[in-house]
Amino acid sequence: MDISKVAQEIIKNLGGKENILVINNCMTRLRLNVKDQEKVNFEELKNSDYIMRVIEDDTLQLVVGPGKSKKIADEMRNQCDLKNNFNEDWVKNKEEIKKKQGRLSRILKSLANIFVPLIPAIIGAGLLNGIAGYFQNVYTVQGIKELPLWITFFQTLASGLFGYFAIFVGINAANEFGATPALGGVIGAITLSPNINIFSNVLGLYNSEIPLNSILIPGKGGVIGIILGVAILAFVEKKLRTVIPDFLDTILTSTLSLLIVGTLTIFVIMPFAGFVSDIIIKAFSFFIMSEGPMAIIGGFILAMSFLPLLMVGLHHGLIPFYMVQLTQTGAISLFPILCMAGGGQIGAAAAIYVKAKKNEKLRNIIRSAMPVAILGIGEPMLYGVTLPLGKPFITASIAGGFGGAFLAMMKVQTIAFGPAGITAIPLVVPGKILYYFIGLLISYLAGFIITYLFGVPKNIND
């Protein structure tokens, strides 16, 4: 594939350089914002050999596959001379489009826009942290107190993201809401300050016996508080700029914004977000961490619903829920359950491969998509096989539910989140790795059996 020619062709079909406002990417998709969608040649994009699927939305998504999305996005940015993916025209255009969307859809898309740029760092840091954590537990069980230096080194690298995740979220949230990115980063950093314990003590909000039960401590509310704080920051900044003279804008707007929103963040937003976080954790505990049938039902429903979210690109909106669990409990139960959806899809594709003996084109697609699907990247299989055929998409979702139910029953958790499939094994809490693997096998087998019996279209060999 000639990346330069591919980028040039996509730019042309998007209406030219002047029609492109934002070029971003995740692991498998180009995420694009354009001035005028009527200038976009959707027919040519959909018929392109190098684009698996086109998702028409306020943020146009082109699924090009793993390993290609970043290369194409970088080349497109170079050709369009878009070094900074933020400008006022885009903000105005986005606000107009948002009026036509449902509220929940807008919220999930905003969350995706905040967290998608962080995914490569999350994957890298998460895997390093998972590997270090696994061997640290192994050495601890063996009674070895002095850990090898490489474990500390891996943890140091991982802490570069997770130790300061609040700052990254603050900057990205500022870009999403239209606030000053640096101030957004400061709001995130404020939530980490150890001085918050001093204010908490003075106000009687600190629980000295069980610090984690305090109404106000550093990190209280996690990413929920940061996103709320930065959203308010964007509002305050815009209002101040309407009353502050231009020649005082640089000095007064930033100072007053930080003073007002910083105060609200510490004394109002963080306690409130902490309350919301506690409710979310209790809900997860009730549905997927409880004993008995409720955990099984909850795990089934959650895993079964993931492929529809992946289909429309809203799956990244779940990242805040991962972070709430991680910061509150030190582990994530939601992420491994959702990973089972990919297992169901692999089993479904295998059944189609067996049935479609005369459809060599379809079998070739499955052969090319299967390795990356096993490694946890399901979009090529989703858009190339299960979704176009219809029934396999449904049977794959149901099959993933069985794997999710098993993981919920066995209380499988991860210490980070990243890619799914077998690639997530290093992230699984030690002692639960075998159960995670069994969950994958259940999803594979259920996907194959259900699809083989009920999900293969009759005209599969036409």
LINWO-V200849 format. One record per run of one state. SS is the DSSP state (helix for helix, strand for strand, loop for the rest). FROM is the first residue (numbers start at 1). LEN is the number of residues. If there is no record, write none. Layout:
SS & FROM & LEN
SS & FROM & LEN
This chain:
loop & 1 & 2
helix & 3 & 11
loop & 14 & 3
helix & 17 & 3
strand & 20 & 6
loop & 26 & 3
strand & 29 & 6
loop & 35 & 2
helix & 37 & 3
loop & 40 & 2
helix & 42 & 5
loop & 47 & 6
strand & 53 & 3
loop & 56 & 4
strand & 60 & 4
loop & 64 & 5
helix & 69 & 12
loop & 81 & 7
helix & 88 & 11
loop & 99 & 4
helix & 103 & 39
loop & 142 & 7
helix & 149 & 14
loop & 163 & 2
helix & 165 & 13
loop & 178 & 3
helix & 181 & 10
loop & 191 & 5
helix & 196 & 7
loop & 203 & 8
helix & 211 & 3
loop & 214 & 8
helix & 222 & 20
loop & 242 & 4
helix & 246 & 43
loop & 289 & 4
helix & 293 & 12
loop & 305 & 1
helix & 306 & 6
loop & 312 & 3
helix & 315 & 15
loop & 330 & 2
strand & 332 & 1
loop & 333 & 1
helix & 334 & 22
loop & 356 & 4
helix & 360 & 15
loop & 375 & 4
helix & 379 & 11
loop & 390 & 1
helix & 391 & 19
loop & 410 & 4
strand & 414 & 1
loop & 415 & 6
helix & 421 & 7
strand & 428 & 1
loop & 429 & 4
helix & 433 & 23
loop & 456 & 7
